[in-house]
């Protein structure tokens, strides 16, 4: 119960801080930098250093990739049927196809299941959601952005438009390439490898034979404890509910997939396989039910894919997703219990 209270307080505090103009509109960027470069690596290093891996973890890690691919196909098909713009379809593909498995997912795992689920949650986030965004997500952003950019410009502008779109999407993930230079496969790989939580993951695996000194373990724990409150305050600062009239139909479509259909597919599959209640299955359901990913929203906005729709997906999806994720967690427990 205390974790739910903390979750509500931090979300509300972030929203009130921005609404009262006590912080700048982009103040969440500073918090995100602290989370990505300090808090999340500390949690990753400490948790995965002693994490026991087994083959059952492969399917949960693959889950974000499968849900993203299925969502991309669904949004492309429904976009044609419903007459959505390609910018809207591109935005839905990114923010509707990828879940917030770190900033929201890790606090929710700790709240609903406890700290023993954080190791698997980190694997799902780093090797699943983040890696899918860094590869397939950037390609999707470039494709949909380039399509809009070259409409009416002729074939000669296609490659240049794709280069610019990939460059913007790549820089949204923290890279620093020259404008218009594009992002090669080698550069994309460098950015993935240089991502601080990925470095922490590699160190955790390399240092597994060596026990951490107690003082280092305590220090990492203290730093890691800041992840949940900072992440939730950052999310609260980014809650915006405008543009409902303009993008209401697309918003309903995106959130219906992310918060209802995607977790239903995972729960249905686990139920069909007669899966028991374990940390692996519970964490898989929680992460599948996560609201839209903030990082995917940044990439979509950088590629100019319906930024107001992206803001709505994140702003409406996160508070709503906290409720629906709890519901899916309870439903799976009832079905498998």
Secondary structure, DSSP 8 states (H G I E B T S, - for coil): -HHHHHHHHHHHHHHHHHHTTSS-TTHHHHHHHHIIIIIHHHHHHHHHHT----TTHHHHHHHHHHHHHHHHHHHHHHHHHHT--HHHHHHHHHHTTSB-TTTTHHHHHHHHT-GGGHHHHHHIIIIIIIHHIIIIIHHHHHHHHHHHHHTTT-GGGHHHHHHHHHHHHHHHTT----TTS---HHHHHHHHHTSHHHHHHHHHHHTTTS---HHHHHHHHHHHTHHHHHHHHHHHHT-----HHHHHHHHHHHHHIIIIIHHHHHHHHHHHTT----HHHHHHHHHHT--B-HHHHHHHHHTTS-HHHHHHHHHHHHHHHHHHHHHHHHHHHHHH-
